[in-house]
């Protein structure tokens, strides 16, 4: 038994002495990661790009994850030009647990963000929306559904239908005007 203890302690002693000899005693921490002192002039840090981005106050690639091309509604309005507003009240303890106007959603969009090509389209659009257009900002709201998401979809659908309807009416009026002018020119030719 004593031989077994002696041999195990001897193995332990030899193992510890061998590791102590291979260790750099007094070396700086992480010294094995740094290059030898003679190559310091040619050393390029693996974190050089990161430090440059910090120095230049770059965005660290976050906007690269965002889509570059803006999304458009069917009528041609950019989705990022739409501004939505909702109201959140505190929860009630008694039923129905919500306030009556909590599902209302307001949509605001500048008239400059709406792609109306002709003055006639703009006039028709202004007549359709009426008093909802103030200071070149269109504001419409919806409380039709019991969900904000449904009201949001309803407002975008209303904006789509309004803009497309104004464009369609303007095109029809322009075609009628051209046809009327063509008819009058034909009548003049027939009279002559």
FENSUL-V137728 format. One record per pair of residues at least 24 apart in sequence whose ideal C-beta (glycine too) atoms are under 10 Angstrom apart, sorted by the first residue. I is the first residue (numbers start at 0). J is the second residue. Records with the same first field share a line. If there is no record, write none. Layout:
# FENSUL-V137728
I->J / J
This chain:
# FENSUL-V137728
71->114
72->108 / 113 / 114 / 155 / 156 / 158 / 159 / 162 / 163
73->155 / 156 / 158 / 159 / 160 / 162 / 163
74->113 / 114 / 115 / 155 / 158 / 159 / 160 / 161 / 162 / 163 / 164 / 165 / 166
75->112 / 113 / 114 / 115 / 116 / 159 / 162 / 163 / 166
76->108 / 109 / 112 / 113 / 114 / 155 / 158 / 159 / 162
77->108 / 112 / 113 / 114
78->155
79->112
80->107 / 108 / 109 / 111 / 112 / 113
81->106 / 107 / 108 / 109 / 112 / 151 / 154 / 155 / 158
82->106 / 107 / 108 / 109 / 136 / 138
83->107 / 108 / 147 / 150 / 151 / 154 / 155
84->138 / 140
85->147 / 150 / 151
86->147
87->147
97->145
99->142
100->140 / 142
101->142 / 145 / 147
102->141 / 142 / 143 / 144 / 145 / 146 / 147 / 148 / 149 / 150
103->140 / 141 / 142 / 143 / 147 / 150
104->139 / 140 / 141 / 142 / 143 / 144 / 146 / 147 / 148 / 149 / 150 / 151 / 152 / 153 / 154
105->138 / 139 / 140 / 141 / 142 / 150 / 154
106->131 / 137 / 138 / 139 / 140 / 141 / 150 / 151 / 153 / 154 / 155 / 157 / 158
107->136 / 137 / 138 / 139 / 140
108->136 / 137 / 138 / 139 / 154 / 158 / 162
109->134 / 135 / 136 / 137
110->134 / 135 / 136 / 137
111->135 / 136
112->136 / 137
113->137 / 158 / 161 / 162 / 165
114->162 / 166
115->162 / 165 / 166 / 169
116->166 / 169
117->166 / 169 / 170 / 173
118->169
119->165 / 166 / 168 / 169 / 170 / 172 / 173 / 176
120->162 / 165 / 166 / 167 / 168 / 169 / 170 / 172 / 173
121->165 / 169
122->165 / 169
123->161 / 164 / 165 / 166 / 167 / 168 / 169 / 172
124->161 / 162 / 164 / 165 / 166 / 168 / 169
125->165
126->165 / 168
127->160 / 161 / 162 / 164 / 165 / 168
128->157 / 158 / 161 / 162 / 165
131->161
137->161 / 162
